[in-house]
């Protein structure tokens, strides 16, 4: 158990330096005021699926109905603000961690903060997966097969 926690912390520590923004969130679907939320990508524990972006980008190919689009937007509008809030907290805690590491030798505070960051990143990734599963439940079998093929091939 301790080994897994240390390994997770090492992986997490590496994400501080190597994580890169990989996507642009398509918020314009529900908000005419478009903002770039790509910065959120570096705060997930694992790479985000960005399924909302993909579904909205491919809504014609997926042959989404108006009801499906509305349902997906509704779910996204419930979950994304929570994800955004958690990402902002992680961002602040990572800055706090950098300051602690540079300015103090308090290994317990550093360890506790790393654990808090790991928990928040895990929660953020779980929310992303929950959004994906919710969107899957809104789509029919044929639409899910197309969506899965896009995700597996990274063809979007």
Helices and strands as residue ranges (DSSP letters): H 2-18, G 27-29, G 38-43, H 51-57, H 66-103, H 107-138, H 141-153
